[in-house]
Amino acid sequence: MTRRELDAADITDPGLRTDYGVCRRLNARHGRTYFLATRLLPLERRSAVHALYGFARWADDIVDDLDKRLTPGERDLMLKRLEGDLAHALRTGGGAEPVVRAVADTAGRHGIAVDLFADFLASMRADLTVTDYPTYADLRAYMHGSAAVIGLQMLPVLGTVVPREEAAPHAAALGVAFQLTNFLRDVGEDLDRGRVYLPADLLAAHGVDRPLLEWSRRSGRRDPRIRAALVAAEALTRDVYREAEPGIAMLDPRVRPCIRTAFTLYGGILDAIARHDYTVLHHRAVVPRRRRAATAAAGVLKVARARWHAAPAADPAAPERKGPDRG
């Protein structure tokens, strides 16, 4: 499938084909929900999405998942090198890392604004020193770079049936909705890293603070105040999904099934959190495999319908084509 995706995207340079392959493998390995939805895109759009995901994952790994002995200063230096490598690649098409060369090629092909990458890396750098957010407004400022820009980077790749600036707020909101979902799902894991992404004002409204979260994580015991705060965080997240949803109809009809599938699968994580009674400090909520498969299958049917309707109408002046004579 990789060869067909690259051929459809007119990516012919052997080195670049290898670079895009690295990004695709990163997406397949780490972004299960995202990768599944990406499979519903037209072939020629998939490589660009893999490149955007691969670059974002590479930067995120520098912040969180590389050698745990690295200091924040060492990680900051690695981010600066990545930023410099990207700037060089955007100017020249070169670059030291495969994910950088692929994403720079994608940015050039699709006219993705360079400042979106700068905003993204600024939020990644914030993760090295910022461990909590006093208000939801503070969190939204962080998520502009860490999530909203992902939606904005995707728009030129996906295509729209309205002016791009009309679809942009909804695309940004969808990125934020997905990240808020991850924050709610990963409260316990983020706490282990020393971070609390749920805004302090939301937690305090229900009598919750970091020490209470740490106690619950450490002891395995529950507290009704924590549950109430998590219910409120879920409601806030669903509000952002409602803000994002109208944007799906603004996209190219051929990509809507992909984005609708991602929308449904990520929303399913919220359903799983509620179904497990908000025990995210002790268990990771996941969408059951059968539900993921059923949602993907529904997406495949929508893709088929979209392609059918997008097919050019037959030329009425052309001679009728008959099937084989079975008589």
Salt bridges, closest charged atoms under 4 A:
GLU5 OE1 - ARG24 NE 3.11
GLU5 OE2 - ARG46 NH1 3.44
GLU5 OE1 - HIS50 NE2 3.57
ASP7 OD1 - ARG17 NH1 2.92
ASP19 OD2 - ARG101 NE 2.82
GLU44 OE2 - ARG45 NE 3.75
GLU44 OE2 - ARG254 NH1 3.28
ASP61 OD1 - ARG57 NE 3.11
ASP64 OD1 - ARG195 NH2 2.71
ASP65 OD2 - ARG57 NH2 3.02
ASP65 OD1 - ARG193 NH2 3.52
ASP67 OD2 - ARG69 NH2 2.85
ASP76 OD2 - LYS80 NZ 3.25
ASP76 OD1 - ARG125 NE 2.73
GLU83 OE1 - ARG125 NH2 3.28
ASP105 OD2 - ARG109 NE 2.58
ASP119 OD2 - HIS144 NE2 3.08
ASP132 OD2 - ARG210 NH2 3.51
ASP186 OD1 - ARG185 NE 2.80
ASP186 OD1 - ARG284 NH2 3.35
GLU189 OE2 - ARG284 NE 2.91
ASP190 OD1 - ARG193 NH1 3.51
ASP192 OD2 - ARG217 NH2 2.52
ASP223 OD2 - ARG225 NH2 2.91
GLU234 OE2 - ARG238 NE 2.88
ASP239 OD1 - ARG242 NH2 2.38
GLU245 OE2 - ARG260 NH1 2.75
ASP252 OD2 - ARG45 NH2 2.76
ASP252 OD2 - ARG254 NH2 3.75
ASP271 OD1 - ARG238 NH2 2.84
ASP271 OD2 - ARG291 NH2 3.32
ASP277 OD2 - ARG222 NH2 3.00
ASP277 OD1 - ARG227 NE 2.74
